[in-house]
């Protein structure tokens, strides 16, 4: 059963911290709890990273419920499992170890194709903000789940909703977030060319909504 918590994958890298900050802001925006997860071979190594992550969130968002957990295993498997019980999962795209550190190239695409609930991939240099613009990718308006998610994001942020059919990548330069769908086929997960391009080159965070 899906809960209302936001899940953040961390590993101590700078990009991991940026993703954590975004995850905390999303949890605060939704008035829900934040769960911080670190996948590492040796669980004893996770303590300092998780403690620092929690302290950072508590300092910036007093009163926000925060829990932490270290898990063994690969990043994709750990986050896919956690996404089944989350309202939103948040990760970065660069790093050297753990959850966000493994989100490079094909691994990030595998995760985006396998998550069971919306996944926010933190990209670009734009600060987390409200009142800007939420982009809905091509074909997203034709899928009820993706369109509904984009509408909710725009309402939550007090932002405009825009459905760009051309120059989508360029439009991400000024957007708060771009929303796309990831179709889960019976023969396996699938990401289209638009998703591939945005996950690699978007100037703003990418919100991937599983469909099918």
C-alpha positions, 0 to 999 in steps of 0.5 A: 500500500502506498504511503504519503512519505517521500523517499530520498536516496543519499550517498554523501556526495554533493549531488546527493545533498542537492537531491536530499534538499529537494526531497526535503522541500517536496516532503514539506510541500506535501506536509508528509514525512521524509525517509532517507535511504543509503545503500552500501555494502558495509552497513557500519559505514552508513551511520555518519552519512545518514546522521549528517543527512538527517541533521541537515534536513532537521536544521532546514525544516524543523518539525518535518518527520524524518527517518533514516535506514541503511540497506544492503544491495544495489541502488536500482533494486533498493529504490525500486522496492522503496518506491512501491510504498512512496508518494515520491522517490527523489535521487540525483544523477551524479556521484561515486557510490551508493544510491545516487552514485550509481545513477549514471548512464544505463542505471539511471534509465533502469531505475526510471523504467522500474519505479512503482510510483513517481520518481524525481530525478534532480537535474540542472542548477535551478533552485527548488521554487514555486510559482514558475512553470511545470512542463508536460512532455509530448504524449503525456497529456494523452495518458491520464496518470501522467496528465493528472500528476502534472496538474497536481504538481502545477497546483501544488507549486502555484505554477503554470502548466505548459504542454510543449510539443516542440523544443521541449529540451530548451523549455526546461531551461526556465521550468521548475520540473518536467513531467514525463511517463514511463510505460511498463510493458509486459515484456519489460520496462520501457523508456521512449527517446524523449525520456532518454534525452531528458534524463541525460540533458534536461536543465531542470528536474525530471518527474517520471510517472510510471504508466501501464 
